[in-house]
């Protein structure tokens, strides 16, 4: 059997090892709590980003709907303008016909 001094040294080392293990475990608990806090903050940021992106998507959808309405109106204006151009062409043709019938032909020089 070891003498009393060796027993005291071994006992002290066992107690110190136990305290060290307990302290390391307590440290890991603190680190785990901090990691959980960081994870919670990341989840909050992710939630806010998801909400913000959804709001931006809704606005873009609204802009797209407005652009579709504007495009439909421009198509209608284009069609009406085409009809006006055709009507002006007909009026121009009629005026040319009236000018040929009503107005005398210009005299030729020397004739």
C-alpha positions as CSV (number, residue, x, y, z in Angstrom):
1,X,0.0,0.0,0.0
2,X,1.3,3.5,-0.9
3,X,2.3,5.7,1.9
4,X,0.1,8.6,3.2
5,X,1.7,11.3,1.0
6,X,1.2,9.4,-2.2
7,X,-2.5,8.8,-1.2
8,X,-2.9,12.5,-0.6
9,X,-1.3,13.4,-3.9
10,X,-3.5,10.9,-5.8
11,X,-6.6,12.1,-3.9
12,X,-5.8,15.7,-4.7
13,X,-5.3,14.9,-8.4
14,X,-8.6,13.0,-8.5
15,X,-10.4,16.0,-6.9
16,X,-8.7,18.4,-9.3
17,X,-9.5,16.3,-12.3
18,X,-13.1,16.2,-11.1
19,X,-13.2,19.9,-10.7
20,X,-11.6,20.4,-14.1
21,X,-14.2,18.1,-15.7
22,X,-17.0,19.9,-13.9
23,X,-15.7,23.3,-15.0
24,X,-15.2,22.2,-18.6
25,X,-18.8,20.8,-18.6
26,X,-20.1,24.1,-17.2
27,X,-18.1,26.0,-19.9
28,X,-19.7,23.9,-22.6
29,X,-23.1,24.6,-21.2
30,X,-22.3,28.3,-21.5
31,X,-21.0,27.9,-25.0
32,X,-24.1,25.8,-25.9
33,X,-26.3,28.6,-24.6
34,X,-24.4,31.1,-26.6
35,X,-24.7,29.0,-29.7
36,X,-28.5,28.6,-29.1
37,X,-28.7,32.4,-28.8
38,X,-26.9,32.9,-32.1
39,X,-29.1,30.3,-33.8
40,X,-32.2,32.1,-32.5
41,X,-30.9,35.4,-33.9
42,X,-30.2,33.8,-37.2
43,X,-33.7,32.4,-37.2
44,X,-35.1,35.9,-36.5
45,X,-33.0,37.4,-39.4
46,X,-34.2,34.6,-41.7
47,X,-37.8,35.3,-40.7
48,X,-37.4,39.0,-41.3
49,X,-35.7,38.4,-44.7
50,X,-38.4,36.0,-45.7
51,X,-41.1,38.6,-44.8
52,X,-39.2,41.4,-46.6
53,X,-38.7,39.3,-49.8
54,X,-42.4,38.4,-49.7
55,X,-43.3,42.1,-49.6
56,X,-40.9,42.9,-52.5
57,X,-42.4,40.0,-54.5
58,X,-45.9,41.4,-53.9
59,X,-44.9,44.8,-55.0
60,X,-43.2,43.4,-58.2
61,X,-46.4,41.4,-58.9
62,X,-48.4,44.7,-58.5
63,X,-46.0,46.5,-60.9
64,X,-46.3,43.6,-63.4
65,X,-50.1,43.8,-63.3
66,X,-50.0,47.6,-63.9
67,X,-47.6,47.1,-66.8
68,X,-50.0,44.5,-68.3
69,X,-52.8,47.0,-68.1
70,X,-50.6,49.8,-69.6
71,X,-49.6,47.4,-72.4
72,X,-53.3,46.6,-73.1
73,X,-54.1,50.3,-73.2
74,X,-51.2,50.9,-75.6
75,X,-52.4,48.1,-77.9
76,X,-55.9,49.8,-77.9
77,X,-54.4,53.2,-78.7
78,X,-52.3,51.6,-81.5
79,X,-55.4,50.1,-83.0
80,X,-57.3,53.4,-82.9
81,X,-54.3,55.2,-84.4
82,X,-54.2,52.7,-87.2
83,X,-57.9,53.3,-87.9
84,X,-57.3,57.1,-87.9
85,X,-54.4,56.7,-90.4
86,X,-56.7,54.6,-92.7
87,X,-59.5,57.2,-92.4
88,X,-57.0,60.1,-93.2
89,X,-55.8,58.1,-96.2
90,X,-59.4,57.8,-97.5
91,X,-60.0,61.6,-96.9
92,X,-56.7,62.4,-98.7
93,X,-57.8,60.2,-101.6
94,X,-61.1,62.0,-101.8
95,X,-59.5,65.4,-101.7
96,X,-57.2,64.5,-104.6
97,X,-60.2,63.3,-106.6
98,X,-62.1,66.5,-105.9
99,X,-59.1,68.6,-106.8
100,X,-58.8,66.8,-110.2
101,X,-62.4,67.3,-111.0
102,X,-63.0,70.8,-109.7
103,X,-59.8,72.7,-110.2
104,X,-58.7,73.4,-113.8
105,X,-55.4,71.9,-115.0
106,X,-52.5,74.4,-114.9
107,X,-51.8,75.9,-118.3
108,X,-48.7,74.8,-120.1
109,X,-46.2,77.5,-121.0
110,X,-46.4,78.4,-124.7
111,X,-49.7,76.8,-125.2
